[in-house]
Amino acid sequence: MTAATTVLLVDDDPLVRSALALMLGGQSDIEVVGEASDGHEGVRLAGQLRPDVVLMDIRMPRLDGLGATRELHAHPDPPRVIVLTTFDADEHVVEALASGADGFLLKDTPPPQIIDAIRKVVDDEPMLSPSVTRTLIRRLRDEPDAAEDLAAARTADALARMDLLTDRERDVALAVGRGLSNAEIARDLYLSVPTVKAHVSRLFDKLQVTNRVQIAICVHDAGLS
């Protein structure tokens, strides 16, 4: 029998935590192992409980969700982090992903989609649609600090990282850059899904990224999309 996916809830609103715990408690393949009311407590409990996934609010006292996500990803083998918030501003999405989050959902997201998101991030599936991914990439590349010289440096850095990949890993990276899921990549490249997952894991290490959107950004910065 496959072990249940363990989840830590980090939110300063006890009603939100209770609602999420109640919703997730009805799933046979998901287990809520802990709750935290701020980022500091969330980081501490994540170290103790080693959850597979953390559902992380953004605005919390002492340490917000973005800071907590950065702290979690500073440690080896961090949990998957899904930012779950009432704030949908572009800058929040960009900063959450830059901090290492694996997904970004609003709190009014239907429960089945939240449950599906937890299953997907554990399975290394993309949390963002291709259209949202393209929007975020454009946003990052159009920031004021992306001046011509900095853009050239980013391109050179991305090309250097892409050069570390094998031909097959590059094929997978390009497919991730197009927003394809593991199943779609497996179909297009005539690979098994487990093989695609293994390639994506190696991409995280070789490209020094923490999520699939960052793989897509590297591909685009290298001019390969």
N, C-alpha and C positions, 0 to 999 in steps of 0.2 A: 504493500500500500504506500503511495506517495505521501511524503510528509506535507503537512499544511504549510502554506506561505504565512510567515509570521509578520505582524504589522504593529508598529508603534505609532500612537496618535499623539501629535504635538500641537496643542491649540490652547489659548488662554480662556476660551469659553467652555465651561463645563457642559453646557447644553449641547454644543456642537460635538464634543467628545462623546457624550452619551448617545447622541443620534448616530454617529458613525459606528460606535461599538455595537449598537443594536442592529444596525444594517449589516455590518460585516459578520456579526455573530451567527447569522442565519446561513452562512456559506460553509459547506463542509470542507472546502480546501483552503480556507483563510482563518487564521487565529490571531485575535488581538492580544498581544502579550504585555502591553503596558500603555500608560497614558502620562503625558507631561503637560504642564501648564505654561512653560516658557522654553526658550531655546537652550538655556544652560541645562535645565533639567532634562530636556530632550537629548542633548549630546551625552550627558552622564548615563541616562538609561539605555541609550543605544549602545554604549560601550559595555554595559552590564548584560543586556538582554540579547544583543546581536540579532536584531530583527532583519528580515529580508527586505522589508519596505518601511519607510517612514512617511506618513502623511503629515505634511508640515504647513502650518499657517505662516503668513508673512509677518503681520503686525502683532508682536507680543512683547511683554515687559522684559527688562534685563538684557535679553539677547533675541533679536528678531529671527525669523525663519531663514532669511538669506545668510545672515552671519552663522547661524547654526549649521546650515547646509555646507558652507565653506569649511567649518571646523570638522564636520563629519568626513568630508572628502580629503582632508589633510591626513587622515589615518589610512592605513592599508586595509584593503577589502571593505570599503564603506558600503552601507546599505543603499538600495535604490531610494531616491527621494522624489516624492510627488508633492509639489507645492499646491496646496488647496486653499484658495483665498477668495474673498469677495471683491478684490481689486484686480481689474483686467487691463490696467494701463500697459502700454507697450513697454515702458521702461522696466516694469516689474517682471514681465515675461523675459526680456533680454537679460536682466540681472540675475534672475533665478537660474536660467540655463547657463549663464557664465559662471555662476557659483557652483555648478555641478549637478543641478536638479535634472532628473530624468523625465519629468513631466510637469505640466502646469494645467490645473483644472480650477474652475470656479466652483464655489460652494453650492451654487444652484444647479450644478451638473446632475442629471438624473442618476439615482443610485446604481442602476445596471451599468452605466458608463464608468462610474467610479470603481466598481468591482472589476469591470473589464480592464480598466487602466492598471490596477494592481497586478492582475495576471499578465498583462502585456509587458510591463517593465521588468518583471521577474524573468520573462522569456526573451528579454532583449529586443522587444518589438518597439517600433517608433511610437512616441506618444503624440506626435503632432502630424497633422495632415500635410501633404506636399505643399499646398498653397500657403499654410501658416509658416512652414519651414522657409519657403522662398521669401515671404514677407520679412521674417526675422533676419535672414541673410542680407537682404537689401538694407534693412535698418542698420545692421552692424557695419556694413560697408560704407554707408552714407553718413556715419557719425562725423562730426567736425574734426576729430583727431585723426581721421583717416586721410590725411594730406597725401600729396603725391609721393613724397619720400617714404612716408610710413606705409603707404599702400604697396610700394615696391618692396619694402622690407618684409611685409606680410606675405607677399607673393613668393619671395625667395625662401622664406622660412617654410611655407606650405609645400613648395616644390622639393625642398630638402627632405621634409618628412615623408612625402609621397615616394621619393626615391628609395626609401627603406623597404618598400613593400614588394612582395613578389607579384608576378603578373596576375595571378588569381586574386590576391588580396586587393590589388588595384581595381580589378573588375568589380569586386564586392563593394569597395569604397565608392566607386562611381555610381553603383546601383543605390547605395544608401543615400548618396547625394541627390538622387532623383526622387527620394522619399519612398522607395519601395520597402515593403515588409520582408521579413525573412522568407516567407512562403513564396512571395513574388520573385525574390532574388533566386531562390532555389529553382523555380520554374524556368526563369530566363537563362540561367547559367548551367542548367542541367546538373544541379547538385542536390544533395539531400539537405533537409532543414538543419539537422545537427551539424553538418559540415559548414553551412553558412554561419551558424551561431559561433562555431569555433573560429572562423575567419573574422567575424565581427569582434570577438574577444581579443584577438591578436591586433586588430586595428586600434582598439582602445590603448593597448600597450605601446605599439609602434608610433602612433600619431600623438601619444600623450594627451588623450582626451578622455572625458568621462561619460559622454552620451553621444547619441547618433546625430543630433543636430550639429555638434562640434565637428564630427566627421564631415558632414555636408559643408560646413563653413570652410574646412581645410581644402576640400575638393574645389570649391568655388574660388577660394583665394589663389589656388594653384592654376586657375584658368582652365580647369579640366571639365567643367560642367557645360 
